Amino acid sequence: MAQGLHELIGRVMIDPEFLDELRHSPDTVLSQYELTDDERAAVRQAVERLESAPAPQAYEFRNALLRRVAT
């Protein structure tokens, strides 16, 4: 079953363990979702921003992805 960006965002918002998995193994996690190249790039960019934040939080990650989806 194909999954998209909205499902990935939803899971990140409610599952902190999933967010940790995405941060540590993005290729593995992203391979489970049917995403465009632009969507993959947006997720990777959001993960990079999350990693460089002083106190990474799922909220920041979610906002970055929601901004991407809204445009």
Buried (B, 14 or more C-beta within 10 A) or exposed (E): EEEEBEBBBEBBBEEEEBBEBBBEEBEEBBEEBBBEEEBBEBBBEBBEBBEEEEEBEBEBBBEBBBEBEEE
